[in-house]
Amino acid sequence: MADVPTIHGTVDPRFEGVREAFARNFAEADELGASVYVMVDGEAVVDLWGGLADQESGRPWERDTLVNVWSSTKGVLATAAHMLVDRGLIDIDAPVARYWPEFAQQGKGGITVRWLMSHQAGLPAVDGDDELPALACQDWELMTRALAATKPQWEPGTKHGYHTVTFGWLVGELIRRVTGETPGDFIRREIAEPLGAPFYLGVPDEVHPQIATLEAQPVGGSTASGFTPNPQSLTARSILLSTPPLAGHPNSAGWRRAQMPGMNGHASARGMARIYSALSLGGSAHGVTLMRPETLDRAHTIQAEGPDAVLIMKTRRSLGYMHPVMETGDRRGPDAFGHNGAGGSMAFADRTHRIAFGYVMNRMWQGGLMTPDPRAQRLAGAVYAALA
């Protein structure tokens, strides 16, 4: 059993079990540095952090240490898109090409925003990905042009498959076409700053010293169901776009500056939870309204459920959010929605229990691409146990 570092922060006495679970992650699950933040009814009940932000230097993890949260970024990106739906600027059932005319290439003129946001568009990989230059994924124009010219891998709307990285450029370009802003700028101005949420998509250089060093990358062939895919499979091709040399290294300055909204948001646990707090309360919190309750109702209504053509496992998806699959041992409530990230980060809202949850860490669990991380699940389970 490993030594447990000093656990900093506060918990409401009802949630002391979360502190115990957080300490167990260091003792039993090889945690390096992490934070967890939980809100109920818009009030913080858990605010904990501990361990190391950088193992080599010994830099400690602070309350608002930032870290790359991988696909947990997608839930924030989806929230931004739903804000535009709420304002009448995007019609969820309109063709994507209404807003992004070039997207209609290769027979994609009929793909709707609904299919795009629920991973039914058939675009988990990019045509010609074996010819993309190094660091292509950090070039917004290159990647959006490539996706506009890509032919769907299946008939759109007939099945779902995780758009592992491409979701970020697809939904991000939709936001850019409608607002004239990069998705990172829109999220900063409309979500992160108003809510006081430490979250960045494209981190300014002066903020880089606050970022924790990731210990590992989510690569090496392990997928959600634990097998090594054929390099030419959709599974492998979808993951390829998150790895060097196409994406760069996640601890590099270039990665941190870039906007790759399927995989490179940087946040603290508090930042993630404050964003989801608004969703846990019907769309508004802390004096900020992201969307009306009826828009949020539609946003987290299940759109696709069953075998995932890319992850090769059962998934449940609404419009940009992941939902628990109880057969995988998920310890969240069945009404929770949000997104987890490769390696372990997780953020979600539960409107039934009025919970907002954020967990981020820098030592990446290698158990699978989208299977429940035992550290996050232990923490989530302790939250629900406290409310039972």
Secondary structure, 3 states (H helix, E strand, C coil): CCCCCCEEEEECHHHHHHHHHHHHHHHHCCCCEEEEEEEECCEEEEEEEEEEEECCCCEECCCCCEEECECHHHHHHHHHHHHHHHCCCCCCCCEHHHCCHHHHHHHCCCCEHHHHHCCCCCCCCCCCHHHCCCCHHHCHHHHHHHHHCCCCCCCCCCCCCCCCCHHHHHHHHHHHHHHCCCHHHHHHHHHHHHHCCCEECCCCHHHHHHECCCCCCCCCCCCCCCCCCCCCCHHHHHHHCCCCCCCCCCCCHHHHHCCCCCCECEECHHHHHHHHHHHHCCCEECCEECCCHHHHHHHCCCCEEEECCCCCCEEEECCCCECCCHHHCCCCCCCCEEEECCCCCEEEEECCCCEEEEEEECCCCCCCCCCCCHHHHHHHHHHHHHHC
